[in-house]
Every structure is written in C-alpha cells, then in structure tokens.
Amino acid sequence: MDRIDRQILDLLQQNGRRTNLDIAQTVGLSAPSVSERIKKLTQRGYIKRYVALLDPKLVRRDTTAFISVMLSQPRYADGFIDTIKEMADILECHHITGEYSYILKVRTSDTDALGELISSQVRAIEGVTGTRTYVVLGTVKEETALDLSAFDTEPQTT
C-alpha cells in the first residue's frame, strides 16, 4: 500500500459514494487506475464493505447502551457469540479483558426495549452469569474512519 492507496481509502472513508472520477481528480490518477486500485484494495481485504450510516433517532433507535457480559466458563463462548450475532439491536460485540468477558454496543428504541433485551435475551443465553449496563446520556464523538497517517509502508528517504 502506498501513499495514493491511503489517500483513496481516506476519501472513501469520508464518503463511500464518491465516484472514481472524483477520486482520480483528487489523487492525480485516471479513473480506470483508481478503479483498479479500489478493486485490489478490496481483494486484499482493506475495504470490507460499503454502508450507509443512519441517524439512530430518525430510525427510532434513540437509546444507546453498552452491556458488559460475564460468562461462567469459556466453553460457553461459541454459543454466546452465535446467539449475539442473531440479535438485531446488538451492533458490536467485543471480547475483553478484566472482570467481564464481552462488551456489547446496543441501540434500542427506548429503555423498556433495552430492559427486555437484557433480561429476556442476553441474560437468557446459556453461560451468562452477570451483566452490567451503561446507558449513554449523550455522545461526544462517534467516528467510523480510521486514521491512516501512521500506516507507512513506503521506504523513508533521508
């Protein structure tokens, strides 16, 4: 990956619907060259997918929470993960260190729906022995773009 590839990725992170022509004009290449680079970046796994970021309030997912989940034994992890992957309101699931085993990021319509998700679904999964929930009161920063400035594979010149 060179400087132009990183520039293309930065542009696509800002707006995944940018045209190849627009990107080409910005990075100083032809549109076919940009198209080929994007194809290679996708094949090599740098680009996982393209998505539309929705406003949670407008789609009635006003309540954001983080739920720490404790499993009694590691043997329950596969079943837990399989079940979590099927729950639409759970946006992220991360295996973590510390007292808890996993942390979930969820968005629900309201606190009643959050309570139902926790008590009837998450705590009902085999092996779950405890949860701790943090309801988000306000979001200061929420980004999807990764900073590529430190990712340098080009040889340094002195």
Secondary structure, DSSP 4 states (H G I P E B T S, - for coil): --HHHHHHHHHHHH-TT--HHHHHHHHTS-HHHHHHHHHHHHHTTS-----PPP-TTTTT--EEEEEEEEES-GGGHHHHHHHHHT-TTEEEEEE-SSS-SEEEEEEESSHHHHHHIIIIIITTSTTEEEEEEEE-S--S----PPP-TT---SPP--
